[in-house]
Amino acid sequence: MREYHSIIENTLTNGTLEENRTKEYTLSTFGYNYQVDLSQGYPLLTTKKMDTFRWDSMLHELEWYLSGRHHIRELTEKTGIWDAWSDENNNLPSAYGRFWRRYPVPEDASQLPGEAWITEDSRWTNYETPVDVEFAFSPDENNVLERATERLEGLGNGLDDTTMYFDKPTEHITDDYRKVNIPMTLVETDSDRVAETVKEIERNVNPYRVETGESYLTYDQLKFNVDALKGENPHRGPESRRLIVQAWHPSNAQVSTLPPCHYTFLFNVQGGKLNLHLTQRSADIALGVPFNIAAYSLILKLVAQETGFEVGSFSHTLADAHIYCGHGVRSEWYQENLAELQRRVSEVNDREDYRAVRDWIVSTAPSDPEENADNHNYGYDHVPGLLEQLSREPKSRSNLRIDDGTTIENATYDDFKLENYESYDGIGFSVAE
C-alpha cells in the first residue's frame, strides 16, 4: 500500500533521533496524516506477509475490543500480543474495549456543580456491579476451578439481559472444603435486574456464598454512535460531527503499563459514505501501524455494513510516528550515521536503491544478535526491514467479506473472510517493550 510506504519514506527522510521509555532510540516525526479510499479495496499490507497468524491475531484482538473485556484471559489463548502489559491476573489497566463499551460515568458526588452527564435513564448506560461468588467442594473433588466457572457461564447463557465479565478465579483449601472464589462483574441495563440476577445465581448454581458490591454507571460509546448512524438515537443522527469513541482516560493513563496508543476515533458521513478518522499518539511504524490500518478499516466496513452506508475513507493522524533503531551500540550507530542515512534515502531513484541502503546498514552497523537479514528477520532495529519493504512494489488490494447480519454486538472471528490476498514474504521485527 503506497500510503504506508509514504509514512516510512517521510520518517526516514525527515525524522530526528529521539530517546524514549524503551532501550532503543527511535527515528521520529511529528504530525503525519494520510487517507485511504476503502472503495478501492481492503488495505491489508502486501509488502510483507500479513495473513495467516498475523491476520488471526488482528481478528482475535478486534473481537476482544468489541467484547468490552478488561482482561486478556481468553485473548491470550489465541494471541500473546498483549501478554507483556497485563498484570498477574491477566487484567489490562487500559483495555481499549473496556473504555469503548464501558466508559466510567462519574458518581454524583464526583460531579461538579453545573456539569451535565449522561444518566442511568439512557439506553447507552449500564449498571455494573461487582459480585463475589464462592463455591465449596469436598476435599477429594478434582477440577473444581473449571467446574465452578462452568456453572456460572451456563447460567449466563440463560440471562438475555445480563452480561457477565469473569475475573480470575482462585482456589483455597480448608480442613473441610476446597473453596473456589470467582469475582465477576454483572452488567445490567436496569438496576432492578441486579438483585434478580443475584437471586438467579443463588437459586441455580448452588454457591456457598454470594456478596454484592456497590453498583456504578458505565457508558457504551460505540453503541451510541452506531445507533446514531442508524437513525435510532434521538440525541444524534448520522449528520453529527460528534460521533467519537475515546479510549483515553487521563487518570488511568498516567499509571497504566501501556496506555492506549490509538486513543480516539470518530465516524463522519459525507456524500452518503461513512468515513473513519483515527488519532494515534504513538505509532510504531514497523509493527503497529499495519495492524492499526487493517483493524480500523475493518471497523469502518463493519459499521458501514451494519448502518447501511457505503464505505468511504479511513483517515489516520500519527502524532509521534517512529521507527526503532535497535539496542545499545546499534542504536548509538544511528547517532553518528543519521545524516548519511538520510542522504542515501533522499537520493533513491528506484526501488532497488532502497535495498542497497539496507545492505549498507546491515554490513556497516554493529551486529544485532536478533538479526538475520538473509531470512528477513531484523530484530530490534526496524530500519533495514522497512527499507526492504520500500524495495518491494505493492501488490493489488485484497477484499474483505463480512457475513450478513454481523454487528458490533455479535461479531466473531469467523464472520470475516479475507479474499484475493497476495503478498511478499514475511519480515520479522522484535517488539520494543
ZAMARGU-4260 file (C-alpha; in steps of 0.2 Angstrom, whole numbers, plus 5000, padded with zeros to 4 digits):
<rodrens>
0) 5000/5000/5000 | 5008/5016/4994 | 5001/5027/5008 | 5010/5016/5021 | 5026/5017/5011
5) 5025/5036/5011 | 5025/5035/5030 | 5041/5026/5030 | 5049/5037/5017 | 5044/5053/5027
10) 5051/5046/5043 | 5067/5040/5036 | 5070/5056/5027 | 5064/5069/5040 | 5065/5060/5056
15) 5075/5065/5071 | 5084/5053/5083 | 5075/5053/5100 | 5076/5044/5116 | 5060/5036/5124
20) 5054/5024/5138 | 5062/5009/5129 | 5080/5004/5127 | 5081/5009/5109 | 5082/5026/5101
25) 5069/5030/5088 | 5069/5039/5072 | 5053/5050/5074 | 5042/5063/5065 | 5028/5073/5072
30) 5010/5076/5065 | 5009/5065/5050 | 4992/5062/5041 | 4986/5052/5027 | 4970/5045/5020
35) 4965/5028/5011 | 4950/5026/5000 | 4942/5010/5005 | 4931/5009/4990 | 4947/5003/4981
40) 4949/4988/4991 | 4954/4982/5008 | 4971/4990/5013 | 4980/4975/5021 | 4999/4977/5019
45) 5006/4967/5004 | 5025/4971/5005 | 5026/4959/5020 | 5015/4944/5024 | 5000/4949/5034
50) 4989/4934/5033 | 4990/4918/5042 | 4994/4920/5061 | 4995/4939/5059 | 4978/4941/5052
55) 4972/4929/5065 | 4979/4939/5079 | 4971/4955/5072 | 4954/4947/5071 | 4955/4940/5089
60) 4961/4957/5096 | 4947/4966/5087 | 4934/4953/5094 | 4941/4957/5111 | 4940/4976/5108
65) 4921/4974/5104 | 4918/4962/5119 | 4922/4976/5131 | 4933/4964/5142 | 4945/4972/5154
70) 4956/4957/5154 | 4965/4946/5142 | 4962/4929/5149 | 4953/4922/5133 | 4963/4933/5121
75) 4980/4926/5127 | 4975/4909/5122 | 4973/4915/5104 | 4987/4928/5103 | 5001/4934/5115
80) 5002/4952/5108 | 4996/4959/5125 | 5004/4947/5137 | 5019/4959/5141 | 5007/4973/5148
85) 4994/4963/5158 | 4996/4960/5177 | 4997/4944/5186 | 4978/4941/5185 | 4979/4945/5166
90) 4970/4961/5168 | 4975/4975/5157 | 4974/4993/5165 | 4970/5002/5149 | 4960/4989/5139
95) 4953/4998/5124 | 4936/4989/5123 | 4933/4992/5141 | 4933/5011/5138 | 4924/5009/5121
100) 4910/4999/5128 | 4911/5003/5147 | 4917/5021/5150 | 4915/5026/5168 | 4902/5039/5172
105) 4907/5050/5187 | 4897/5046/5203 | 4885/5060/5208 | 4897/5065/5222 | 4911/5067/5209
110) 4902/5079/5198 | 4905/5097/5199 | 4891/5110/5200 | 4885/5115/5183 | 4891/5099/5174
115) 4880/5088/5164 | 4882/5069/5162 | 4873/5055/5153 | 4862/5047/5166 | 4855/5030/5171
120) 4839/5034/5161 | 4849/5032/5145 | 4849/5016/5135 | 4868/5018/5132 | 4872/5017/5151
125) 4873/5001/5161 | 4874/4997/5179 | 4890/4987/5183 | 4890/4978/5199 | 4905/4968/5207
130) 4899/4951/5213 | 4909/4939/5223 | 4903/4920/5221 | 4911/4907/5232 | 4908/4888/5229
135) 4913/4874/5242 | 4918/4857/5236 | 4923/4841/5246 | 4942/4840/5249 | 4944/4825/5237
140) 4935/4833/5222 | 4945/4837/5206 | 4944/4851/5193 | 4935/4862/5205 | 4940/4879/5196
145) 4934/4873/5179 | 4918/4866/5187 | 4913/4882/5196 | 4916/4893/5181 | 4906/4882/5170
150) 4891/4883/5182 | 4891/4902/5181 | 4894/4903/5162 | 4880/4891/5160 | 4869/4902/5170
155) 4874/4917/5159 | 4868/4909/5143 | 4850/4910/5150 | 4850/4928/5156 | 4847/4938/5140
160) 4848/4955/5148 | 4864/4952/5158 | 4882/4952/5153 | 4895/4944/5164 | 4913/4948/5165
165) 4923/4935/5175 | 4939/4939/5184 | 4952/4926/5188 | 4945/4913/5200 | 4956/4907/5215
170) 4956/4891/5225 | 4959/4888/5243 | 4958/4873/5254 | 4952/4872/5272 | 4950/4857/5283
175) 4933/4854/5277 | 4932/4861/5260 | 4940/4865/5243 | 4933/4883/5240 | 4933/4892/5224
180) 4931/4911/5223 | 4925/4919/5207 | 4925/4938/5207 | 4914/4944/5192 | 4905/4960/5186
185) 4887/4960/5181 | 4882/4972/5168 | 4863/4976/5168 | 4853/4990/5159 | 4841/4991/5174
190) 4846/4992/5192 | 4832/4981/5197 | 4840/4967/5187 | 4855/4966/5198 | 4845/4959/5213
195) 4836/4947/5201 | 4852/4941/5194 | 4860/4938/5211 | 4844/4928/5216 | 4846/4918/5200
200) 4864/4914/5205 | 4859/4909/5222 | 4844/4898/5215 | 4853/4889/5201 | 4871/4887/5204
205) 4872/4882/5222 | 4885/4894/5228 | 4892/4893/5246 | 4892/4912/5247 | 4887/4927/5236
210) 4892/4945/5240 | 4887/4960/5230 | 4897/4977/5230 | 4891/4995/5225 | 4884/4997/5208
215) 4892/5010/5196 | 4887/5018/5179 | 4896/5015/5163 | 4893/5022/5145 | 4893/5012/5129
220) 4901/5025/5117 | 4902/5013/5102 | 4884/5008/5103 | 4878/5026/5105 | 4887/5031/5089
225) 4881/5016/5079 | 4863/5019/5084 | 4866/5037/5079 | 4871/5032/5062 | 4856/5020/5060
230) 4845/5035/5064 | 4839/5026/5081 | 4847/5039/5093 | 4836/5054/5097 | 4852/5064/5103
235) 4862/5062/5087 | 4860/5057/5069 | 4871/5052/5055 | 4875/5070/5051 | 4883/5073/5068
240) 4901/5078/5070 | 4902/5072/5087 | 4902/5053/5084 | 4918/5050/5094 | 4924/5035/5103
245) 4938/5038/5117 | 4950/5025/5124 | 4959/5038/5134 | 4955/5041/5152 | 4968/5054/5159
250) 4970/5047/5177 | 4970/5029/5171 | 4983/5033/5158 | 4996/5040/5170 | 4998/5024/5180
255) 4995/5011/5165 | 5009/5000/5160 | 5004/5004/5142 | 4990/5017/5139 | 4981/5017/5123
260) 4992/5022/5108 | 4977/5023/5095 | 4967/5033/5108 | 4952/5040/5099 | 4942/5038/5083
265) 4927/5046/5075 | 4914/5042/5062 | 4909/5055/5049 | 4896/5054/5035 | 4899/5064/5019
270) 4891/5061/5002 | 4882/5046/5008 | 4898/5037/5013 | 4904/5033/5030 | 4922/5038/5035
275) 4933/5035/5050 | 4947/5045/5057 | 4959/5038/5069 | 4971/5048/5080 | 4986/5040/5087
280) 4998/5047/5100 | 5012/5034/5097 | 5014/5025/5081 | 5027/5010/5079 | 5028/5011/5060
285) 5035/4993/5058 | 5024/4983/5069 | 5009/4993/5075 | 5003/5004/5060 | 5000/4989/5048
290) 4988/4982/5061 | 4980/4999/5065 | 4976/5001/5047 | 4969/4984/5045 | 4959/4984/5061
295) 4951/5001/5059 | 4947/4999/5041 | 4938/4983/5046 | 4928/4993/5059 | 4924/5005/5046
300) 4917/4992/5034 | 4908/4983/5048 | 4899/4998/5054 | 4895/5004/5037 | 4888/4987/5033
305) 4878/4987/5049 | 4871/5005/5047 | 4868/5004/5028 | 4881/5017/5022 | 4893/5015/5008
310) 4911/5013/5014 | 4921/5029/5012 | 4939/5033/5018 | 4950/5028/5033 | 4960/5044/5038
315) 4974/5042/5051 | 4984/5055/5061 | 5000/5050/5068 | 5006/5062/5082 | 5023/5053/5085
320) 5027/5041/5071 | 5043/5032/5074 | 5055/5018/5069 | 5065/5009/5082 | 5084/5008/5079
325) 5090/4994/5089 | 5098/4991/5106 | 5114/4998/5113 | 5128/5001/5101 | 5117/4998/5086
330) 5106/5012/5092 | 5121/5023/5095 | 5127/5020/5077 | 5112/5029/5071 | 5118/5045/5081
335) 5134/5045/5071 | 5127/5040/5054 | 5109/5048/5053 | 5115/5062/5041 | 5122/5049/5029
340) 5107/5038/5030 | 5095/5052/5026 | 5107/5057/5012 | 5106/5040/5004 | 5087/5038/5006
345) 5084/5055/4998 | 5095/5050/4983 | 5085/5035/4979 | 5079/5034/4961 | 5071/5017/4960
350) 5065/5004/4972 | 5081/4993/4971 | 5091/5008/4978 | 5082/5005/4995 | 5089/4988/4996
355) 5106/4995/4993 | 5103/5007/5008 | 5098/4992/5018 | 5113/4982/5014 | 5124/4997/5019
360) 5117/4997/5036 | 5117/4978/5038 | 5136/4977/5033 | 5141/4993/5042 | 5132/4994/5059
365) 5136/4984/5074 | 5129/4967/5073 | 5112/4963/5082 | 5111/4945/5088 | 5092/4945/5084
370) 5096/4950/5066 | 5096/4938/5051 | 5094/4949/5036 | 5095/4934/5024 | 5079/4927/5031
375) 5072/4945/5033 | 5072/4945/5052 | 5078/4961/5058 | 5077/4961/5077 | 5076/4977/5087
380) 5082/4988/5073 | 5067/4991/5061 | 5076/5002/5049 | 5083/4988/5037 | 5067/4979/5037
385) 5057/4994/5032 | 5069/4998/5018 | 5067/4980/5012 | 5048/4984/5011 | 5051/5000/5001
390) 5061/4990/4989 | 5045/4979/4985 | 5031/4985/4973 | 5015/4985/4982 | 5003/4972/4976
395) 4984/4974/4972 | 4972/4976/4987 | 4963/4962/4994 | 4944/4960/4998 | 4936/4959/5015
400) 4920/4950/5016 | 4909/4951/5031 | 4895/4939/5034 | 4877/4946/5033 | 4870/4951/5050
405) 4886/4954/5058 | 4886/4969/5070 | 4897/4976/5084 | 4886/4966/5096 | 4889/4949/5088
410) 4904/4949/5078 | 4916/4935/5080 | 4932/4929/5071 | 4923/4918/5059 | 4912/4932/5052
415) 4927/4940/5042 | 4934/4932/5026 | 4950/4939/5018 | 4949/4936/4999 | 4962/4938/4985
420) 4976/4942/4996 | 4994/4941/4989 | 5010/4947/4997 | 5028/4946/4998 | 5037/4935/5011
425) 5036/4939/5029 | 5048/4952/5038 | 5052/4949/5056 | 5054/4963/5069 | 5056/4962/5088
430) 5045/4972/5100 | 5052/4986/5110 | 5044/4985/5127
</rodrens>
